[in-house]
Amino acid sequence: MILTVLSALAEPTRLGVIALLADGSEHCVCELMPKLDATQSRMSRHMQVLRQAGLVVDRRDAQWVRYRLNPDMAPEIRQIIKAVLEASEKHERAAA
């Protein structure tokens, strides 16, 4: 399980999705695409990987599918996500 989570987080677009969903809100692919410079088909593939890793859940809302972080994630997985996001932020600040 942890290797699946780390593998999912290793891809920059998927890490970006997790960072955006970390605000606690639901987001549809149409909102994520421009923020992450990704096409709809590419975003859908990334969301599938994140769902399979148990990191996000989805909810159908008419023609839209809305995503949020999985509220039932194990605490140790939440800690991993928090650590990866913090490390990513530090790396971005250092590179700037």
C-alpha positions as CSV (number, residue, x, y, z in Angstrom):
1,M,0.0,0.0,0.0
2,I,2.7,2.5,0.9
3,L,4.6,1.8,-2.2
4,T,1.5,2.4,-4.3
5,V,1.0,5.7,-2.5
6,L,4.6,6.8,-3.0
7,S,4.5,5.8,-6.6
8,A,1.3,7.8,-7.1
9,L,2.8,10.9,-5.5
10,A,6.1,10.6,-7.4
11,E,4.5,12.0,-10.6
12,P,4.4,15.9,-10.6
13,T,0.9,16.3,-11.9
14,R,-0.5,13.9,-9.4
15,L,1.4,15.6,-6.6
16,G,-0.1,18.9,-7.9
17,V,-3.6,17.4,-7.7
18,I,-3.0,16.3,-4.1
19,A,-1.6,19.8,-3.2
20,L,-4.8,21.4,-4.7
21,L,-7.1,19.0,-3.0
22,A,-5.3,19.6,0.3
23,D,-7.5,22.7,0.7
24,G,-10.3,20.3,1.8
25,S,-12.6,21.3,-1.1
26,E,-14.0,19.2,-3.9
27,H,-12.6,20.0,-7.4
28,C,-13.7,18.8,-10.8
29,V,-11.2,17.9,-13.6
30,C,-12.2,21.1,-15.4
31,E,-10.9,23.1,-12.5
32,L,-7.7,21.1,-12.2
33,M,-6.7,21.0,-15.9
34,P,-5.7,24.7,-16.3
35,K,-4.0,24.8,-12.9
36,L,-1.8,21.8,-13.8
37,D,-1.6,22.5,-17.6
38,A,-3.0,19.1,-18.4
39,T,-5.5,17.8,-20.9
40,Q,-8.8,16.2,-19.9
41,S,-7.7,12.7,-20.9
42,R,-4.4,13.1,-19.1
43,M,-6.1,14.4,-15.9
44,S,-8.6,11.5,-16.0
45,R,-5.7,9.0,-16.1
46,H,-4.0,10.7,-13.2
47,M,-7.2,10.7,-11.2
48,Q,-7.6,7.0,-11.8
49,V,-4.2,6.3,-10.4
50,L,-4.9,8.5,-7.3
51,R,-8.3,6.7,-6.8
52,Q,-6.6,3.3,-7.1
53,A,-4.0,4.3,-4.6
54,G,-6.9,5.3,-2.2
55,L,-5.8,8.9,-2.0
56,V,-8.9,10.5,-3.6
57,V,-12.6,9.7,-3.8
58,D,-15.1,11.0,-6.4
59,R,-18.7,12.0,-6.5
60,R,-20.8,12.5,-9.5
61,D,-22.6,15.8,-9.8
62,A,-24.7,15.9,-12.9
63,Q,-22.2,15.7,-15.8
64,W,-19.2,16.5,-13.5
65,V,-17.2,14.3,-11.3
66,R,-15.8,16.0,-8.2
67,Y,-12.8,14.8,-6.4
68,R,-11.5,15.3,-2.9
69,L,-9.0,13.7,-0.6
70,N,-10.1,10.4,0.8
71,P,-11.5,11.1,4.3
72,D,-11.0,7.5,5.3
73,M,-7.2,7.5,4.6
74,A,-5.1,5.8,7.2
75,P,-3.3,8.3,9.5
76,E,0.1,7.1,8.4
77,I,-0.9,7.8,4.7
78,R,-2.0,11.3,5.7
79,Q,1.4,11.8,7.4
80,I,3.2,10.7,4.2
81,I,1.1,13.1,2.1
82,K,1.8,15.9,4.6
83,A,5.6,15.2,4.5
84,V,5.7,15.0,0.7
85,L,3.8,18.2,0.3
86,E,6.0,20.0,2.8
87,A,9.2,18.7,1.2
88,S,7.9,19.8,-2.2
89,E,7.1,23.3,-1.0
90,K,10.6,23.6,0.5
91,H,12.2,22.4,-2.7
92,E,10.2,24.9,-4.8
93,R,11.2,27.8,-2.4
94,A,14.8,26.8,-2.5
95,A,14.8,26.5,-6.4
96,A,13.2,30.0,-6.7
